[in-house]
């Protein structure tokens, strides 16, 4: 019996130490990304995008009001639903999360599900780590090229609708017109490259984004390029940016297999240095 208690104590201690180490890594990465925010960014002027294809110009001129400081790092708080199941049986769970987004450098998404299993953890450009009951690991991935490529696709797409200033013309960024109401941006950083298509209305307000994402969300659990995308709505102006406060996203976008596993309602977006 003493041996059993000792074993349980050691396991519990190890799990607590692992969680504390993970939380320390979360905070360190959050601080690193926050430091990338420019202190006195230049203001937006439509001339910055005057040489881009017309749909890209329309997108930027909708998303950024002239004179807006061009902050490139956003901090968000959100709630909504996250699926733990499949299209046939979604098993949506109430979700709360906070995120820092700093394309092309990375992101951290810290999430907690309020369902019976009490799942919490974080996703980033470097790891995916979640646990039940606050301690027991149920997902622990990352540190390889597949994870990095998949994560890069996510935060490039999110930059389209939450940090548009990060996608203004510059090194590693190219824009092209797909059709009269669709622009495609390609962001390259190191060995990673991701293209995302932005579908918009006549005013330049995005209606949805779509792209081919490197993912293993398939029955074979094999990494491959798969359609991914999301619907954007409830646009609001914050600090000179017009951004979506409702995002519904999932795998198989544009196909019969489309399954929305992520339904987010934004509670707060800000770009300030002095806010957590």
N, C-alpha and C positions, 0 to 999 in steps of 0.2 A: 504493500500500500504506500509506503514511504517513497519507493521507487517511482510509482505512478504519479504521486503528487509532485515529486521532483521533476519528472519528465514534463508534466503539464506546466509547471512553473517556468521551466527553461523554454518551452515552446512559446508560452505567452510572452515572456521577456523578449524572445527573438522577434516575434511578430510586432511588438510595440516598437522595438528598435528599428525594424524595417520601415514601419509607418513614419516614424520620426525622421528617418533618413530621406524618405520620399518627400515629405513635407518640406524639409530643408532644401532639397533640389528644386521643388516647385517655386519656393520663395526666391532662390538664387536666380533661376531662369527668368522669373517675373521681373526682378530688379534689373537684370541685364537688358531685357527687352525695353523696359520703361526708359532706361538711360539713352536709348536710341532716338527718343523724341527730340526733334530740333527745338531749341529754346526760343529762337526768334525766326520762325520760318517766313519766307517770302509770301506775299499775298497772291491769290489766284488772279490771273488775267487771261481772258480767252485767247490772247495771242499765243499763249504757251501751247495750245493745241491746234493752231490755225493750219498747220501742215498735215494734220491727221485726216484720214477718211471722214466723210461727213457724219456717218453714224457715231463714230468715236467722238467727234466734236460735240455732237448733240448730247451724248451721254455725259461728258464732262461738264458741259454748260448747264445741264440739269442738276447734276450731283453737287457742283461747287459754285456758290455764289461769288461773283467778282469781288475781290478784296478780302476773301476768307484766308486767314493764315493756313498754310499748307502743312498741317500736322499729318504725320504718317503713322502714328502709333495710337491705337484706340483701346480703351478699357470699357468692357461691357458687363452688364448684369442681365440675366435672362431667367425666364421660367418657361414651363411648357410641358411637353410630353416626350418621352424617349422610349422606343420600343425595345423590349427584350425578347421579341418573338419573330414571327415571319409575316408575310403578307396575308396568309390564311388565318393566322392567329397572332395579331400584333402584340398583345400583352403590354400595352402602353402603361408607363409608370410616370407619376408626377415628377418633374425635374426642376431643380434650381442650379444655376451655374454662374460662374464669373469667368471672364476671359480677358487676356491681353493679346492683341494682334499686331504684329510688326513685320509684315512681309517686306522683303524676302527673307528676313532673318529668322522668323519663327513665330510661335504662339504658345500659350499655355491656356488650357481650358480645364477649370476645376469644377466638377459636377457632383451633385448629390441627388439620389433618387429617394423619394419619400415612401416607397412601397414597403412591403413587409420584410424584404431582405436587407434594407438599409445599405444599399450599394453607394459607395463614394470613391472618389479617386480623381485622376487627372489624365489628360491627353496633351501631347505636345509634339513638336517636331522631332523629339528625341526618344519619346517613350509613350506607351499606353499602359496605365497602371490603375486597376480598380480592385476593390475589396468589399466583402460583405461583412456586416456587423462591425464595420470600422477597422477590422484587423485581418481577416482571412483573405489572402489574394485569390481572385478568380480570373484575372486577366493581367498578364505581365509580359509585354512585348516591347520591341524597339531595339535600337542599337545596330540596325542593319540597313542595307540599301533599299529593301522592299518597304520597310516602314517609313524611311525618309522620303521616298518617292510618293507614297500614298499620302503622307501628311502634307507634303508640299502642294499637292493638288488641292487639298482642303483649304489651306490658308491663302493660296492664290485666288481661289474662287471667292472666299470670304472678303479678301481685300477689294474685290470688285464692288461689293455693296456696303462695306463698312469703313474702308480706308482708301477711297478712290485716289487721294493725293499720292499714294504709294505707287500708282500705276501711270503717273504722268510720264511723258516722253523722257527717256534717259537711257543709260547703259543697261543692256539686258532686257529692254522692253520694246516690243514691236506691236503695231496695231494694223489691222486690215479690215476692210469691209467684206462681209459675207453676202449681204443683200442690203436693200434700202433701210431695213430696220434692225439689222444685226451687225454688231462689231465683234471682232475676235482679238483678244490680247494674248500675247505670249510673253511670259516672264521667265527669264533664264538666270540661274544663280549657281555658279560652280558647275557641277555635273548634272544639275537638275533643270528641267524645263517643263513648263505646263502652259497649255493653251486653254482659254475659257471663252466661250461665246456669250455675249450679252444681247438678249432680245429686248427691244424697247418699243415704246409707243412713239407717236409723232412728236411728243414733247421731249423725248429723251429719257423718260422714266423707265427703268428696267422692269420688265414683267417677269422674266425668269432668266436664269443662267444655266448653261449646260456645258459639259466637257467629258472627255474620256479620262477616267481616273484609274490609276494603278491600285487594284484592290483584290482581296481574297474573299470578298463577300459573295460567295457562290457555293453551290453544293459540294464542289470538289475541294474547296478551301485552297485554291491555287491562285497565286497572284497573276493577274492579267489586266489588260485595259478593258474597262466596262463603262457603259453610259452612267452618268451621275448628273444630278441637277436639282434645282429648287425653284419654288415659286416665291416671289418677293411682293410684299404688300405693306399697307399702312406706313407710307413714307412720311417722315417728319423732318423738320429743319432743326439741326443742332449745331451750334457754333459755326453756322454758315454752310454746313453740309446738309444735303437732303438724302436721308438714309432710311432703309426699310426697318420697321420695328416688328415685322412678322416674317418669318422664314420657315417654309416647309420643304424639307429636302429628303432625297433618298436615292437608292440604287435603281438602275434600270430606267432612268428618266427617258421619256419619249418612246418607250416600248410597253408591251403588255405586261412586262414584269415590274413596272414601276411600283415601288413600295416606299412610302414616306415613313421613315423611322425616326425622324427628327422634326419636332414641331416647336419652334421657339418664339416666344414673345419677349421683346426686349423691354426691360425696365429702365435701363439707363445706358447711355453711351457718352463718354467724355474723352477729351484729349489733353486735359490739364496735367502738368507735372506734379502738382501738390495734392492730387486726389489718388486714393489707393486703387 
